[in-house]
Amino acid sequence: MAILEEPIKEAKKLKNYINGEWVESKGETKDVVNPATGRIIAKVPISTSDDIKAAVQASQEAFPDWRRTTPLARSRCLFRLKELLEENFEEISRIQTQEHGKTIDESRGETRRGIENVEVACGIPTLMQGPYSENIATGIDEWIIPTPLGTLGSIGPFNFPFMLPLWSAPYAVASGNCVVIKPSSEVPLSQAKLAELAEEAGFPPGVWNVVHGGRTVVSGMLEHPDVKGIAFVGSTPTAKYVYKSCGGTGKRVIAQGGAKNFMVIMPDCNVERTVPVLMTSFFGNTGQRCLAGANLVIVGDDDKFYSNFVDAVFNLTSKMTIGYGLDESVQMGPIHDKEKKEKVLEYIESGIQQGAKIRLDGRENVKIAGDYPSTCFLGPTIFENVTPDMKIGSEEIFGPVMSVIRVKTLDEAIEMCNASNFGNGNAIFTSNGKSAREFQFRITSGNVGINVGIVAPVAFFPFSGMKDSFFGILHTQGQEAVRFFTESKVVIQRWL
Ligand code: NAD
């Protein structure tokens, strides 16, 4: 199949977007590599502490006027941004495939989910309304004014380069704050494009800033007294570090971490519908998704059901086409880089060493459509006879590996899910309402699926998480994001 035209044709050095200007960093640069073609597509600055200080200062200067701008006027900027995102939809999606490696359909899905957050934030005039109580005492009324905080930081991971900062940034600016986005330095290009569009949409200088880089930028945000809140998404160790660093500083924090998700299969599920859903859940985004299925837990002692089910999964999985995501026939892209692939290979090896049975070996079963020099490709792997104490049954692999676990009862399945350190997105597949009710009542994960394999809350619902998958109180997306980005001012008035 033909490869769609690549929007990024040459490797330019990226600039930070600070105070409405494109500013060169004095920091060193790092190559951004297309994981499918192996080609360098950009040079990203590893910005310095002076860069992040300049962005915070610019946002502090922009804040007083932006705060005075009416919510309707602020939402007009977001409406313009939404229109521009629609006009540039395909380009943004292709950039994501180039920088990350996911298939073009996955990128289009990501772009759509990102835009949905902008759409929801457009409703800020009503999202920001506070409650009012008349006559709390005779002749006295009381009301709440949700008040923006000032400068906020949004830090993203590599696996959803475009969408993840949009879980927080549109709500932050809509509610009258200024934002500094730090994209993952591994995938900075779609955020650079987004900043161009934010500029075109008419956000005043200093309201929307982007500073590329790594730890120095993150610690610069964490240590800066004028950064009032941080919305972080990434791995659990970094999430814990961000959360702890904010403790006692007065900064608000949302820190979303890693995951190990269980997909529980009841013998009464609709097999025909369930199997294709599982393919997307386990192998979509090459398994590099915080809501990816990781453990497939098959309930019951019916050997025939078990083997038929696993066979059906095997049959679809073993035929998957792997390749460059800009080829529309490709079903799974490469792993994002060699280091990450190496980590997945170590997990596969550990599964074999710890006694799991490898039913489909992704190291051998790699049908690549096309001829690419990249070494980041890996086929989907299925393990059977996995137990939750094995590394592959308990740790986040973040690659296309399915671990099949057998249990006798739903009770056992729920207890196994709840024993995990993670609590991001677990799901049950069943046609029995009682089983579904029992599962959703007892399960300790923030996002729960019933016959749904990727439990991704839509933009007007909070993106939740429990245990090692989430640190904080309020969540990104929708109304909760607006609450996170505002503090309540309570006014009491006596009408004399
Ligand atoms: P990561 O933790 O390595 O990086 C996330 C961000 O933190 C990046 O911007 C990175 O530059 C920065 N960073 C990394 N190490 C740092 C350090 N020591 N000090 C300061 N900053 C640091 O995560 P990743 O590998 O980019 O992303 C994958 C992880 O994100 C997976 O664990 C996945 O489950 C998780 N994730 C979670 C959610 C969720 O909603 N819970 C969503 C998407 C991804």
Residues whose N, C-alpha, C, O or C-beta is under 5 A from the ligand:
A	BS01	NAD	I155 G156 P157 F158 N159 K182 P183 S184 S185 G213 G214 R215 V218 V233 G234 S235 T236 T238 Q256 G257 G258 A259 R289 C290 S469
